[in-house]
Amino acid sequence: MKRRKKIKRLNHAMKMRTIVSVSFIALLFLILIGRIVYFSVFKKDIYEKQVLTQQKYTSTTIPYKRGDILDRNGYILATSQKLYNLILEPKNILVNKEKKKATINALVKYMKLDREKLTDFIQAHPDSYYSVYKVDLSYSQVADIKSFMSTKDGENVTGVHLFEHYERKYPNKSMASQVIGFVSNENTGTGGIEQYYNSTLSGTDGRRYSYLNEELEKDSSVVEPQDGKTVVTTINSNIQKIAEKRLKKFEEKYGSKGSSILVMNPNNGEVYAMANSDTYDLEHPRDDSVLRQKYSKKEIASMSEKKKTKIFNEIWKNPIVSSTFEPGSTYKPFTVAAGLEEGILTGKESYICNGYQVVGGHTIHCSHRNGHGKITLSQAISLSCNDALMQIAAKEGKHVFCKYQRAFGFGSNTEIDLPAEAQTSGLLHSEENMGAADLATNSFGQSFNCSMIQLASGFCSLINGGQYYKPHVVRQIRDEQGNIINNIEPSVVKQTISKDTSDKLKAYMKQTVDSGTGTDAKLKDYSVGGKTGTAEKIPRSKKKYVVSFIGFAPVKNPKVVVYVVIDEIQKGSQMNTKLAVKIAKDVLKGSLKELKVPKSK
């Protein structure tokens, strides 16, 4: 038999090592437990905040509403319509079968969506947390689903979001297009009031934040958006329509290179209407239909984008404010006004017109080449005699002439509240560089340029007693609740002439309509005054003309000024000022009726 192996017993040294090892491990566990207790009890708030700061915060933009643009009577010219985009989260919808069923059922029931198409879309994007399903939905299309999702029964609807945005709307499409302007994709105004008052019409976006709270539950907070202010204009929609309709009728029958109508209140600088032959749909300013006003489909197809952009910019421009031209004989009342105001003229003068004047070695003809013969000062205006005006300017001298030319605002910006006003300071002769021939031609509105708004603003001071008002197209700013926060009061910039001089000029221009070159402007129920204009364009050799007429009524206490300018009439004579006079007559008649001006005695 084998000898049994002797079993070794733990000696004292081994026992001590085991006790030390076990004690060390126990101590480590105690330290670990202590640290856990320390962090979870005493440092709970600090580390909880650190954890929460590492959670994903999500935020969505709540868009502001751009302010409305209204006409003077409260009719909407521009507004912003709230629309919705339907955004789905297929990843979350597919997590739970019950919620998937509830979500699809709700969308089909309350939004009238096609079940099969909706299901296929969700299945096709199983990993998506953001899928655009429908865009530009109206409130009526989403009202039912929004209401259902806010109820207890709608709690099972998941992964459905309705994101808001606004779309700029112009109820009258192209009406007053250059005055109003439009809004680009970045909610920035382009042209007109939209551009000039962009900061007023703009607001501030809000934000909706979603995050985990202390209980690790989903929570949210909202910073409300601030909507833009409402702009109330001086525009009268009915007068604007009258002007545009009359201009369209003229263009269809005669055509022109460009034509415009400006209607103003002479007593405060307010603009009632600005109509131009070139217009565009404010909701589709870059559409090819805008180009088709002047170009064929073939021409448009061959255009580069650069050329299209250049043409669009020209069409969007407001020529009443941004374009310049030689005013012609509509300037003659200003020349006479300077002489009367300085006492150089008394009103009793007479002149001999033989059809021309030789000035500075140049033969300068009268509008009536055979001469008017002997005429009075009032007839110098009513018959539009260049010869008499040259004699008047020579008597005034260039110092007086230039002084009043600038006093009436020529060569200076009117500072109207519209963008891109034409700079004309370099388009006038200074006293130092004005020769005798320059003075002669300037006297009847040639050899210098101005804009329509410049001449009309100065003309208003001629007939309102001498007060030059700053022209403007906005009269009031309102907040989101409709409260008035700023009234834009009429601003008298200066006194140009005396009331006595103004009264004489009104009488002279009444004679223009009664028996002179503007007889086609007569109205049955109102006394009318005005002045015709014919300007030969540069180069003179091409015989191209701009014709115009500026009229007002009633003569004793004018309430309306209508200024018509036509550049190069296409059918018939380009010197046919009667066409401008007839247009002005119709617009005057319609405006006086719209404003309920009492009939003249």
C-alpha positions as CSV (number, residue, x, y, z in Angstrom):
1,M,0.0,0.0,0.0
2,K,1.1,3.5,-0.9
3,R,2.0,5.9,1.9
4,R,-0.7,8.6,2.4
5,K,0.6,12.1,1.4
6,K,0.9,14.5,4.3
7,I,-1.5,17.6,4.1
8,K,0.1,21.0,4.6
9,R,-1.6,23.2,7.2
10,L,-1.8,27.0,7.1
11,N,1.0,28.5,9.0
12,H,0.9,31.8,10.8
13,A,2.5,33.8,7.9
14,M,-0.1,32.5,5.4
15,K,-3.0,33.4,7.7
16,M,-1.7,37.0,8.1
17,R,-1.3,37.5,4.3
18,T,-4.9,36.3,3.7
19,I,-6.3,38.5,6.4
20,V,-4.4,41.5,4.9
21,S,-5.6,40.8,1.3
22,V,-9.3,40.4,2.3
23,S,-9.1,43.5,4.5
24,F,-7.7,45.6,1.7
25,I,-10.4,44.5,-0.8
26,A,-13.1,45.2,1.8
27,L,-11.6,48.6,2.4
28,L,-11.7,49.3,-1.4
29,F,-15.3,48.4,-1.5
30,L,-16.0,50.7,1.5
31,I,-14.2,53.6,-0.3
32,L,-16.1,52.9,-3.5
33,I,-19.5,52.9,-1.7
34,G,-18.5,56.0,0.1
35,R,-17.7,57.8,-3.1
36,I,-21.0,56.7,-4.7
37,V,-22.9,58.0,-1.7
38,Y,-20.9,61.2,-1.8
39,F,-21.6,61.9,-5.5
40,S,-25.2,60.8,-5.4
41,V,-26.1,62.7,-2.2
42,F,-23.7,65.6,-1.6
43,K,-22.8,66.4,-5.2
44,K,-26.1,65.5,-6.8
45,D,-27.0,69.0,-8.0
46,I,-23.6,69.7,-9.5
47,Y,-23.3,66.5,-11.5
48,E,-27.0,66.5,-12.5
49,K,-26.5,69.9,-14.1
50,Q,-23.4,68.6,-15.9
51,V,-25.3,65.7,-17.2
52,L,-28.2,67.9,-18.3
53,T,-25.8,70.2,-20.0
54,Q,-24.7,67.3,-22.1
55,Q,-28.3,66.5,-23.2
56,K,-29.3,67.5,-26.7
57,Y,-31.2,70.8,-26.7
58,T,-33.3,71.3,-29.8
59,S,-34.8,74.5,-31.0
60,T,-37.1,75.6,-33.8
61,T,-37.7,79.0,-35.3
62,I,-41.1,80.7,-34.8
63,P,-41.2,83.2,-37.7
64,Y,-42.4,86.7,-37.3
65,K,-45.1,88.2,-39.4
66,R,-43.9,91.0,-41.7
67,G,-46.0,94.1,-41.3
68,D,-48.8,94.9,-43.7
69,I,-48.8,97.8,-46.2
70,L,-52.2,99.6,-46.4
71,D,-53.5,102.4,-48.6
72,R,-54.8,105.6,-46.9
73,N,-58.3,104.1,-46.4
74,G,-57.1,100.9,-44.8
75,Y,-57.2,98.6,-47.9
76,I,-54.5,96.0,-48.0
77,L,-51.7,96.5,-50.5
78,A,-49.4,93.9,-49.0
79,T,-49.7,91.3,-46.3
80,S,-48.2,88.1,-45.0
81,Q,-50.2,84.9,-45.0
82,K,-49.3,82.2,-42.5
83,L,-48.6,78.8,-44.1
84,Y,-47.6,75.4,-42.7
85,N,-45.2,72.6,-43.7
86,L,-46.1,69.1,-42.6
87,I,-42.9,67.4,-41.3
88,L,-42.8,63.7,-40.3
89,E,-40.4,61.7,-38.2
90,P,-40.7,58.2,-39.7
91,K,-38.1,56.8,-37.3
92,N,-40.3,57.7,-34.3
93,I,-43.5,56.8,-36.0
94,L,-42.3,53.2,-36.7
95,V,-41.0,52.5,-33.2
96,N,-44.4,51.5,-31.8
97,K,-47.1,49.8,-33.9
98,E,-50.0,51.3,-31.9
99,K,-48.6,54.8,-32.3
100,K,-47.9,54.2,-35.9
101,K,-51.5,53.2,-36.5
102,A,-52.9,56.1,-34.4
103,T,-50.6,58.6,-36.3
104,I,-51.6,57.4,-39.8
105,N,-55.3,57.3,-38.9
106,A,-55.2,60.8,-37.6
107,L,-53.4,62.2,-40.6
108,V,-55.8,60.4,-43.0
109,K,-58.9,61.5,-41.1
110,Y,-58.0,65.1,-40.2
111,M,-55.9,66.1,-43.2
112,K,-57.6,64.0,-45.9
113,L,-54.2,62.4,-46.8
114,D,-54.0,59.3,-49.0
115,R,-53.4,56.3,-46.6
116,E,-51.4,54.2,-49.1
117,K,-49.2,57.0,-50.2
118,L,-48.6,58.2,-46.6
119,T,-47.7,54.6,-45.5
120,D,-45.4,54.1,-48.4
121,F,-43.6,57.4,-47.6
122,I,-43.1,56.5,-44.0
123,Q,-41.8,53.0,-44.9
124,A,-39.4,54.5,-47.5
125,H,-37.7,56.7,-44.8
126,P,-37.4,54.5,-41.8
127,D,-34.3,56.2,-40.4
128,S,-35.4,59.8,-40.9
129,Y,-36.1,62.2,-38.1
130,Y,-37.0,65.0,-40.5
131,S,-39.0,64.4,-43.8
132,V,-41.0,67.1,-45.5
133,Y,-44.3,65.6,-46.6
134,K,-46.4,68.7,-47.5
135,V,-45.6,72.3,-47.9
136,D,-47.5,75.7,-48.0
137,L,-50.6,74.4,-46.3
138,S,-53.2,76.9,-45.3
139,Y,-54.6,77.1,-41.7
140,S,-57.9,75.5,-42.8
141,Q,-55.9,72.4,-44.0
142,V,-54.2,71.9,-40.7
143,A,-56.7,73.2,-38.2
144,D,-58.4,69.9,-37.5
145,I,-55.1,67.9,-36.9
146,K,-53.7,70.7,-34.7
147,S,-56.9,70.6,-32.6
148,F,-56.9,66.8,-32.4
149,M,-53.2,66.6,-31.3
150,S,-53.9,69.0,-28.4
151,T,-56.5,66.6,-26.9
152,K,-56.0,63.5,-24.8
153,D,-57.0,61.3,-27.6
154,G,-54.3,62.8,-29.8
155,E,-51.5,61.9,-27.4
156,N,-50.7,58.8,-29.3
157,V,-50.0,60.8,-32.5
158,T,-46.2,60.9,-32.7
159,G,-43.6,62.2,-35.1
160,V,-45.8,64.9,-36.6
161,H,-44.9,68.5,-36.8
162,L,-46.4,71.6,-38.4
163,F,-43.8,74.2,-39.0
164,E,-45.0,77.7,-39.6
165,H,-43.8,80.2,-42.2
166,Y,-45.2,83.3,-44.0
167,E,-45.7,84.1,-47.6
168,R,-45.9,87.7,-48.9
169,K,-49.2,88.4,-50.7
170,Y,-50.2,91.3,-52.8
171,P,-54.0,91.2,-53.3
172,N,-53.9,93.7,-56.2
173,K,-51.1,91.8,-58.0
174,S,-49.4,94.5,-60.2
175,M,-51.2,97.6,-58.9
176,A,-48.7,100.3,-57.8
177,S,-45.9,97.8,-58.2
178,Q,-43.1,100.3,-58.3
179,V,-44.4,102.1,-55.3
180,I,-44.9,99.0,-53.1
181,G,-42.0,96.8,-54.2
182,F,-41.7,93.2,-53.3
183,V,-40.0,90.8,-50.8
184,S,-37.1,88.4,-51.6
185,N,-36.6,85.0,-50.2
186,E,-34.7,86.4,-47.2
187,N,-37.7,88.5,-46.2
188,T,-35.9,91.6,-47.5
189,G,-37.7,94.3,-49.4
190,T,-36.7,95.1,-53.0
191,G,-37.8,98.4,-54.4
192,G,-40.6,100.8,-53.2
193,I,-42.0,100.9,-49.7
194,E,-40.9,97.3,-49.0
195,Q,-37.3,98.4,-49.4
196,Y,-37.4,101.9,-47.9
197,Y,-39.3,100.8,-44.8
198,N,-37.8,97.3,-44.6
199,S,-36.6,97.8,-41.0
200,T,-40.1,99.0,-39.9
201,L,-41.9,96.1,-41.7
202,S,-39.4,93.5,-40.4
203,G,-39.8,91.8,-37.0
204,T,-37.8,89.4,-34.9
205,D,-38.1,85.6,-35.0
206,G,-39.0,83.7,-31.9
207,R,-37.7,80.3,-30.8
208,R,-39.2,77.2,-29.3
209,Y,-36.7,75.2,-27.2
210,S,-37.0,71.5,-26.2
211,Y,-34.9,69.9,-23.5
212,L,-34.8,67.4,-20.6
213,N,-35.8,68.7,-17.2
214,E,-34.4,67.6,-13.8
215,E,-36.7,64.6,-13.8
216,L,-35.3,63.7,-17.3
217,E,-38.7,64.5,-18.8
218,K,-39.1,66.4,-22.1
219,D,-39.9,70.0,-21.5
220,S,-40.0,73.1,-23.6
221,S,-40.0,76.9,-23.5
222,V,-41.0,79.6,-26.0
223,V,-39.6,83.0,-26.9
224,E,-42.4,84.7,-28.8
225,P,-41.7,86.4,-32.1
226,Q,-42.1,90.1,-32.5
227,D,-44.1,91.0,-35.6
228,G,-43.3,93.9,-37.9
229,K,-45.1,97.2,-37.9
230,T,-47.9,98.1,-40.3
231,V,-47.3,100.9,-42.8
232,V,-50.2,103.1,-43.8
233,T,-49.5,104.9,-47.1
234,T,-50.8,108.0,-48.7
235,I,-51.8,106.0,-51.7
236,N,-55.5,106.1,-52.7
237,S,-56.2,102.7,-54.3
238,N,-59.1,104.1,-56.3
239,I,-57.1,107.0,-57.8
240,Q,-54.2,104.6,-58.4
241,K,-56.6,102.3,-60.4
242,I,-58.0,105.3,-62.3
243,A,-54.5,106.4,-63.3
244,E,-53.3,102.9,-64.3
245,K,-56.5,102.2,-66.3
246,R,-56.2,105.4,-68.2
247,L,-52.5,104.8,-68.9
248,K,-53.1,101.3,-70.1
249,K,-55.8,102.6,-72.5
250,F,-53.3,105.1,-74.0
251,E,-50.6,102.5,-74.3
252,E,-52.8,100.1,-76.1
253,K,-53.9,102.7,-78.7
254,Y,-50.7,104.8,-79.2
255,G,-47.8,103.1,-77.3
256,S,-44.7,104.9,-76.1
257,K,-41.1,104.2,-74.9
258,G,-42.5,104.9,-71.4
259,S,-45.3,106.9,-69.8
260,S,-46.1,107.8,-66.2
261,I,-48.7,109.6,-64.1
262,L,-48.2,111.2,-60.7
263,V,-51.1,112.4,-58.6
264,M,-50.4,114.5,-55.5
265,N,-52.1,116.6,-52.8
266,P,-50.5,120.1,-53.4
267,N,-51.3,121.1,-49.8
268,N,-49.2,118.6,-47.8
269,G,-46.9,116.6,-50.2
270,E,-48.9,113.4,-50.0
271,V,-48.8,111.2,-53.1
272,Y,-52.2,109.7,-54.1
273,A,-50.9,107.7,-57.0
274,M,-47.9,106.7,-59.1
275,A,-48.7,104.9,-62.3
276,N,-46.2,103.6,-64.9
277,S,-46.6,101.9,-68.3
278,D,-44.2,99.2,-67.2
279,T,-45.7,97.0,-64.4
280,Y,-45.0,93.6,-62.9
281,D,-46.8,91.0,-60.8
282,L,-45.5,91.6,-57.2
283,E,-45.9,88.0,-56.3
284,H,-43.9,86.8,-59.4
285,P,-41.5,89.7,-60.1
286,R,-39.0,87.5,-62.0
287,D,-41.5,85.7,-64.2
288,D,-40.9,85.8,-67.9
289,S,-44.4,87.3,-68.4
290,V,-42.9,90.5,-67.0
291,L,-40.5,90.5,-69.9
292,R,-43.1,89.7,-72.5
293,Q,-44.4,93.3,-72.1
294,K,-41.5,94.4,-74.3
295,Y,-39.9,91.2,-75.8
296,S,-41.0,88.2,-77.8
297,K,-40.7,84.7,-76.6
298,K,-37.8,84.1,-79.0
299,E,-35.9,87.1,-77.7
300,I,-36.5,86.0,-74.1
301,A,-35.3,82.5,-74.8
302,S,-32.0,83.8,-76.2
303,M,-31.3,86.1,-73.2
304,S,-28.6,85.5,-70.7
305,E,-29.5,85.6,-67.1
306,K,-27.3,88.7,-66.7
307,K,-29.3,90.5,-69.4
308,K,-32.6,89.3,-67.9
309,T,-31.5,90.7,-64.5
310,K,-30.7,94.0,-66.0
311,I,-34.1,94.3,-67.7
312,F,-35.9,93.2,-64.5
313,N,-34.1,96.0,-62.6
314,E,-35.2,98.5,-65.2
315,I,-38.8,97.4,-64.9
316,W,-38.7,97.3,-61.1
317,K,-37.4,100.9,-61.0
318,N,-39.9,103.7,-60.4
319,P,-39.2,106.3,-63.2
320,I,-41.2,109.0,-61.4
321,V,-38.5,109.0,-58.8
322,S,-35.5,107.5,-60.4
323,S,-35.4,108.8,-64.0
324,T,-34.6,112.2,-65.3
325,F,-35.5,114.2,-68.5
326,E,-35.7,117.7,-69.8
327,P,-39.1,119.0,-68.5
328,G,-39.8,121.4,-71.4
329,S,-42.4,124.1,-71.1
330,T,-43.9,122.8,-67.8
331,Y,-40.9,124.7,-66.4
332,K,-42.1,128.1,-67.7
333,P,-44.2,129.0,-64.7
334,F,-41.1,128.7,-62.5
335,T,-39.2,131.2,-64.7
336,V,-42.2,133.7,-64.4
337,A,-42.5,133.1,-60.7
338,A,-38.9,134.2,-60.1
339,G,-39.5,137.5,-62.0
340,L,-42.7,138.2,-60.2
341,E,-41.2,137.4,-56.7
342,E,-38.2,139.7,-57.3
343,G,-40.3,142.5,-58.6
344,I,-38.7,142.3,-62.0
345,L,-42.2,141.5,-63.4
346,T,-45.4,143.1,-62.4
347,G,-47.9,141.1,-64.5
348,K,-48.6,144.0,-66.9
349,E,-45.8,143.3,-69.3
350,S,-46.2,142.6,-73.0
351,Y,-43.7,141.0,-75.5
352,I,-43.2,140.8,-79.2
353,C,-42.6,137.3,-80.4
354,N,-41.3,137.0,-83.9
355,G,-40.6,133.3,-83.7
356,Y,-37.0,133.2,-82.5
357,Q,-34.2,134.9,-80.5
358,V,-30.5,135.0,-81.4
359,V,-28.6,134.4,-78.2
360,G,-24.9,133.9,-77.9
361,G,-24.6,133.3,-81.6
362,H,-27.4,130.7,-81.6
363,T,-30.8,131.0,-83.2
364,I,-33.3,129.6,-80.7
365,H,-36.8,129.1,-82.0
366,C,-40.2,129.6,-80.4
367,S,-42.6,126.7,-80.2
368,H,-44.7,128.8,-82.7
369,R,-42.1,129.3,-85.5
370,N,-44.1,132.0,-87.2
371,G,-44.2,134.0,-84.0
372,H,-47.1,134.9,-81.6
373,G,-46.8,138.6,-82.3
374,K,-47.6,140.9,-79.4
375,I,-48.6,138.9,-76.2
376,T,-49.1,139.6,-72.5
377,L,-47.2,138.0,-69.7
378,S,-50.1,135.6,-69.0
379,Q,-50.2,134.6,-72.7
380,A,-46.5,133.9,-72.5
381,I,-47.5,131.0,-70.3
382,S,-50.9,130.1,-71.8
383,L,-49.6,130.1,-75.4
384,S,-46.3,128.6,-74.3
385,C,-44.1,131.2,-76.0
386,N,-40.3,130.4,-75.9
387,D,-39.4,133.9,-77.3
388,A,-41.1,135.7,-74.4
389,L,-39.6,133.4,-71.8
390,M,-36.1,134.0,-73.2
391,Q,-36.7,137.8,-72.9
392,I,-37.9,137.3,-69.3
393,A,-34.9,135.2,-68.3
394,A,-32.5,137.7,-69.9
395,K,-34.1,140.5,-67.8
396,E,-33.9,138.4,-64.6
397,G,-30.2,137.5,-65.2
398,K,-28.6,134.2,-64.4
399,H,-28.1,135.1,-60.7
400,V,-31.9,135.4,-60.0
401,F,-32.7,132.6,-62.4
402,C,-30.3,130.1,-60.7
403,K,-31.3,131.2,-57.2
404,Y,-35.0,130.4,-57.8
405,Q,-34.2,127.2,-59.8
406,R,-32.6,125.8,-56.7
407,A,-35.2,127.3,-54.4
408,F,-37.8,125.2,-56.2
409,G,-35.8,122.1,-55.5
410,F,-34.2,121.5,-58.9
411,G,-30.8,119.9,-58.5
412,S,-31.6,118.7,-55.0
413,N,-33.2,115.5,-53.7
414,T,-36.8,115.8,-52.6
415,E,-35.9,113.1,-50.0
416,I,-39.2,111.3,-50.7
417,D,-39.5,108.1,-48.7
418,L,-38.8,105.8,-51.7
419,P,-35.4,104.3,-52.7
420,A,-33.1,105.2,-55.6
421,E,-34.1,108.8,-56.0
422,A,-32.3,110.3,-59.1
423,Q,-29.3,112.5,-58.3
424,T,-29.6,115.7,-60.4
425,S,-27.1,118.1,-58.8
426,G,-24.8,117.6,-61.7
427,L,-27.5,118.1,-64.3
428,L,-28.0,121.8,-63.8
429,H,-25.9,124.8,-64.8
430,S,-24.3,126.7,-62.0
431,E,-24.3,130.5,-62.1
432,E,-20.6,130.4,-62.9
433,N,-20.8,128.2,-65.9
434,M,-24.1,129.3,-67.3
435,G,-23.8,131.1,-70.7
436,A,-26.4,133.3,-72.3
437,A,-27.7,130.5,-74.5
438,D,-27.9,128.2,-71.5
439,L,-30.0,130.8,-69.7
440,A,-32.2,131.2,-72.7
441,T,-32.9,127.5,-73.1
442,N,-33.2,126.9,-69.4
443,S,-36.0,129.5,-69.3
444,F,-38.4,127.1,-71.2
445,G,-37.2,123.9,-69.6
446,Q,-34.4,122.7,-71.9
447,S,-30.6,122.0,-71.3
448,F,-31.1,120.7,-67.8
449,N,-32.7,117.6,-66.3
450,C,-35.1,116.8,-63.4
451,S,-37.3,114.0,-62.2
452,M,-41.1,114.0,-62.2
453,I,-41.2,114.1,-58.4
454,Q,-38.9,117.1,-58.3
455,L,-40.9,119.2,-60.8
456,A,-44.3,118.2,-59.2
457,S,-43.1,119.0,-55.7
458,G,-41.9,122.5,-56.8
459,F,-45.1,123.0,-58.8
460,C,-47.2,122.3,-55.7
461,S,-45.6,125.3,-54.0
462,L,-46.4,127.4,-57.1
463,I,-50.1,126.9,-56.6
464,N,-50.6,126.4,-52.8
465,G,-49.4,129.8,-51.7
466,G,-45.6,129.1,-51.9
467,Q,-45.1,126.4,-49.3
468,Y,-42.7,123.6,-50.4
469,Y,-43.7,120.3,-48.8
470,K,-41.5,117.3,-48.6
471,P,-43.2,114.7,-50.8
472,H,-44.1,111.4,-49.1
473,V,-45.9,108.1,-49.6
474,V,-46.3,107.0,-46.0
475,R,-48.5,108.8,-43.5
476,Q,-48.7,106.4,-40.5
477,I,-46.9,103.6,-38.6
478,R,-49.0,101.1,-36.5
479,D,-48.0,98.3,-34.2
480,E,-49.3,94.7,-34.3
481,Q,-52.4,95.6,-32.4
482,G,-53.3,98.5,-34.8
483,N,-52.2,101.2,-32.4
484,I,-50.7,104.3,-34.0
485,I,-47.1,104.7,-32.9
486,N,-46.1,107.4,-35.5
487,N,-48.0,109.9,-37.5
488,I,-45.9,111.3,-40.3
489,E,-47.0,114.9,-40.4
490,P,-46.7,117.1,-43.5
491,S,-43.3,118.8,-43.5
492,V,-42.9,122.3,-44.9
493,V,-39.3,122.6,-46.1
494,K,-39.4,126.3,-47.2
495,Q,-41.4,129.1,-48.6
496,T,-40.6,129.5,-52.3
497,I,-42.8,132.4,-53.3
498,S,-45.5,134.7,-51.8
499,K,-49.3,134.0,-51.9
500,D,-49.7,137.0,-54.3
501,T,-47.2,135.5,-56.8
502,S,-48.9,132.1,-56.4
503,D,-52.4,133.6,-57.1
504,K,-51.1,135.3,-60.3
505,L,-49.6,132.0,-61.6
506,K,-52.8,130.1,-60.9
507,A,-54.7,132.7,-63.0
508,Y,-52.1,132.4,-65.9
509,M,-52.3,128.7,-65.9
510,K,-56.2,128.8,-65.8
511,Q,-55.9,130.8,-69.0
512,T,-53.8,128.0,-70.4
513,V,-56.7,125.6,-70.0
514,D,-59.4,128.2,-70.9
515,S,-57.9,129.4,-74.1
516,G,-54.3,128.3,-74.5
517,T,-52.4,125.1,-75.2
518,G,-54.3,123.0,-72.6
519,T,-58.0,123.4,-73.6
520,D,-58.5,119.7,-73.7
521,A,-58.2,119.6,-69.9
522,K,-61.4,121.6,-69.3
523,L,-63.9,120.0,-66.9
524,K,-67.6,120.8,-66.7
525,D,-67.8,121.0,-62.9
526,Y,-64.4,122.3,-62.0
527,S,-62.0,125.1,-62.9
528,V,-58.7,123.7,-64.1
529,G,-55.3,125.2,-64.5
530,G,-52.1,123.7,-66.0
531,K,-49.2,123.8,-68.3
532,T,-48.2,121.7,-71.3
533,G,-44.6,120.7,-72.1
534,T,-42.7,119.5,-75.2
535,A,-39.0,118.7,-74.8
536,E,-36.8,117.8,-77.7
537,K,-34.5,115.0,-76.5
538,I,-30.7,114.9,-77.0
539,P,-29.3,114.5,-79.6
540,R,-31.6,117.2,-81.1
541,S,-30.9,115.9,-84.6
542,K,-32.9,112.7,-84.0
543,K,-36.1,114.7,-83.4
544,K,-37.3,112.5,-80.5
545,Y,-39.7,114.2,-78.0
546,V,-41.1,113.9,-74.4
547,V,-44.5,115.5,-74.0
548,S,-46.2,116.3,-70.7
549,F,-48.9,118.2,-68.9
550,I,-49.2,119.2,-65.3
551,G,-52.7,120.2,-64.2
552,F,-54.6,121.1,-61.0
553,A,-58.1,121.7,-59.8
554,P,-60.0,123.6,-58.5
555,V,-58.0,126.7,-59.4
556,K,-58.9,128.9,-56.4
557,N,-58.1,126.2,-53.8
558,P,-56.3,123.3,-55.6
559,K,-56.9,119.8,-54.1
560,V,-55.3,117.7,-56.7
561,V,-52.2,117.9,-59.0
562,V,-51.9,115.5,-61.9
563,Y,-48.6,115.2,-63.9
564,V,-48.5,113.2,-67.1
565,V,-45.2,112.5,-69.0
566,I,-45.0,110.5,-72.2
567,D,-41.6,109.5,-73.7
568,E,-41.6,109.1,-77.5
569,I,-45.2,108.4,-78.6
570,Q,-45.1,105.5,-81.1
571,K,-48.2,106.2,-83.2
572,G,-48.7,109.7,-84.7
573,S,-46.7,112.8,-83.8
574,Q,-44.3,112.6,-80.9
575,M,-45.1,116.3,-80.3
576,N,-48.8,115.7,-79.7
577,T,-49.2,117.2,-76.2
578,K,-53.0,116.9,-76.4
579,L,-52.6,113.2,-75.6
580,A,-51.0,114.0,-72.2
581,V,-53.6,116.7,-71.6
582,K,-56.5,114.3,-72.2
583,I,-55.0,111.7,-69.9
584,A,-54.6,114.3,-67.2
585,K,-58.2,115.5,-67.6
586,D,-59.6,112.0,-67.1
587,V,-57.4,111.4,-64.0
588,L,-58.3,114.8,-62.6
589,K,-62.0,114.2,-63.1
590,G,-61.8,110.8,-61.4
591,S,-59.6,112.0,-58.6
592,L,-61.9,115.0,-57.7
593,K,-64.9,112.7,-57.6
594,E,-63.1,110.1,-55.4
595,L,-62.0,112.8,-53.0
596,K,-65.5,114.3,-53.0
597,V,-64.2,117.8,-53.8
598,P,-67.0,120.3,-54.0
599,K,-67.7,121.6,-57.5
600,S,-66.4,125.0,-58.5
601,K,-68.8,127.9,-58.5
